Amino acid sequence: MANTSLNQEQLVNNSSLNTVDIRQLPKILLRRRFLCLGVSCIVMSVASLLAVNTKTNYQSSMQILVNSNLYEGVRSSNIRVDANNELTEPNLSVSDYSAQMKLMQSSKLIQKAVNVLRPHYPDITVEDIQGKNEHGKQTSLVVKQLEGKSGANQVLSPVFEITFRDDDPIKTQRVLQSLKKVYQDYNIEQQQERLNKGLAFVSNRLPEIKKEVSQAEKNLELFRRKHNILDPEVQSKILLESLATIQKQRETTRAQIKDVQARYNNLEKKIASFSQNALIAARLNQSTRYQSLLTDFQETEQALTREQMRYTEDAPIIEKLKQQHQNQRRLLQQEAKQLLGDQAVNTSITEKELLTQGQITGVDPMLVQEFIQVQTFLLGLNANEKSLAESEQKLRSQLNTYPSLIAEYNRLLPAVETSRKTLEQLLQTQQYLGLKIAQGGFDWQILEEPALGTSTSNRRLFLLLGGVIVSPILGVVVALTWGMFNYTIYSVQELQKRTKLQLLGSVPKLAPRPLQKRLSSLFLRKRRHLAPSFVEANTWLPCHESLDMVYQNIQIFKYSFPFKSLMLTSALPREGKTTLSLGLAASAARMHRRILLIDANLRHPNLHKILNLSNDWGLSLLLVDETNTHVQDYIQPIHPSIDILTAGPTPEDTIKLLSSQRMKELIDRFEQTYDLVLIDAPPMLGTVDARILGSFAHGIVMVGRIGQVTPNELTQAIEILSKLNLIGIIANAVSGSQGEWGVGE
């Protein structure tokens, strides 16, 4: 005990000197690589943002060829192309081109361009485009005449270059595009103005001719709509062809009628020569009503025969069909008597013969059928002949009206053609005069279209290059500064070296939920009387071995009395002491020990969340309950060897409850009931809860999370626990390359 206190005092004195070795700088950079990368990205983003927001001057240009039509003959004979393919007009007046340059820069034309740009730039003005400085010199819009070579002499070419500068590349292009449109419109206006001077007669005469053409076309259109025809002559020819076709069809139909009528008379004579019974049968055959009734009677009789094979005689459908059969039989008899009259009584025709009508003695059924077919065909031919006669009469009446229509059409069509021809001649005359008059003045032609503005400065490039160079340097500086002033422990060796405490073991990072599943699996195996074992063939095997080794190191620690109660704490929150408490409880359970795990973090309980237990009752309520008869009601078993006492509802005064005599009595009672009492305590820094709980426990184990706790924080926590029974420290969240198994020095 004395040696341990002495080592702790030395630790406090030595660890106060928080110096960083130069050889650790690469390790600091490696550990703070994400900080370095983040700072570099931020610096680069700021540089990019500044580069984006930096106003860069852009320039766009276009070229216009100014042709002087006044010097057509001179230009055709004297224009030459020099070695640089530049046009030269040595004989043109310089003053003419100067006037054109002033016209391009005039406020009148620029104002029109401003009006075109207003939808995109509502606040733009003529001064913004002209951009005149205090000396009156234009700085934004510049119009200059390019120079060409004529032999050894420098002469002015008819090409003008127009440039515009602004901090928006799109605006530079749009301004020049609007100027191009204004120049082209102005050129067209000037040509149109010159054209109108010589077109007085044509312009006055043209509306009248157009009106005459419109009226003639309107009269022709009204004629066509009124009579529903396009060309009467063509339509009359179509009607004549249709009339000839109908006449031919009538002749064919008449010949067929003559032949069929002769056949019909012959059949009628044959039928008349048969007996009275055959005449009666023929009469019955000619009666459509009788034939229809007979067909219905036969269908009913067939249906009755089919249904009698399926149903009995007293079935409703059989009775219905029988009744229908009788009714149809009676109607047939009545119809036969009505057709034959007394002749049916005087002859020997039986009822069956009347119903079958095809079996009357002396009558040939085929002859009767042929007679009926001939009669039907004859009726159809007569009807067809009548229809053809009506069509022929209708066509003849239509053809009678066409002579007058053709005469009116021949009067309207020449008027339209004459008016159109006159209009075409006037338009040709107008075009000829326009070409002649348009030869005067100047003609502006675009040689080079305005392009998107190009940058005239490299400020953005300088900012981006500076960001690329400065960002990694600044990231490294910030990472090193942060690492030196906020240095955390990143290895087990450094943890043991700085604390001078007994290293009880190093544990990789544990996941609580798989551990809970293992406890449940062990619980099920216990209930099934299977051998309890936490060692399974999966990824959790190293975790359990490390926890078993930690538990064994605690057990073999040389003290004069055994540890009945053990408190786990840490310097900071979220260092993994709750998960390690569960792991130690599982390891002790494997050693056939009975364990009680207490969640003493009343301010921020977490154990019930990991195990999915209820926290409606727990330590806080048990400390208030002065009776000892219902202590077991507050405890929740999760395993035959492991019981859990959750923190319970958060109390108003945590310090008062933890420092009470009731807390000490409960710890003493639990030590008598269980083999080991594990206390999951709050972190040491920030509250005094862990200090109070440490005075009740037989032993205290510190948990240090690698990569999170700093030497100063760990030193402060150890200094607080120096007067208590601090037996050692556990390195948590150790990577595979840093893992150390067994007891430290």
Secondary structure as UniProt FT lines:
FT   HELIX           2..15
FT   HELIX           22..24
FT   HELIX           25..31
FT   HELIX           33..53
FT   STRAND          58..68
FT   HELIX           69..71
FT   HELIX           72..78
FT   STRAND          80..81
FT   TURN            83..84
FT   STRAND          87..88
FT   TURN            90..91
FT   HELIX           94..104
FT   HELIX           107..117
FT   TURN            118..120
FT   TURN            122..123
FT   HELIX           126..130
FT   TURN            134..135
FT   STRAND          141..150
FT   TURN            151..152
FT   STRAND          153..166
FT   HELIX           169..197
FT   HELIX           200..227
FT   HELIX           232..272
FT   HELIX           276..286
FT   HELIX           288..310
FT   TURN            313..314
FT   HELIX           316..340
FT   TURN            341..342
FT   HELIX           343..346
FT   HELIX           351..356
FT   TURN            361..362
FT   HELIX           365..437
FT   TURN            438..439
FT   STRAND          442..448
FT   STRAND          454..455
FT   HELIX           459..485
FT   HELIX           492..499
FT   STRAND          503..507
FT   HELIX           512..527
FT   TURN            528..529
FT   TURN            539..540
FT   HELIX           541..555
FT   STRAND          565..570
FT   HELIX           577..590
FT   TURN            591..592
FT   STRAND          595..599
FT   HELIX           607..611
FT   HELIX           619..624
FT   TURN            629..630
FT   HELIX           631..634
FT   STRAND          636..639
FT   TURN            640..641
FT   STRAND          642..645
FT   HELIX           654..658
FT   HELIX           661..673
FT   STRAND          676..680
FT   HELIX           689..694
FT   TURN            695..696
FT   STRAND          699..705
FT   TURN            706..708
FT   HELIX           711..720
FT   HELIX           721..723
FT   STRAND          726..732
FT   TURN            736..738
//
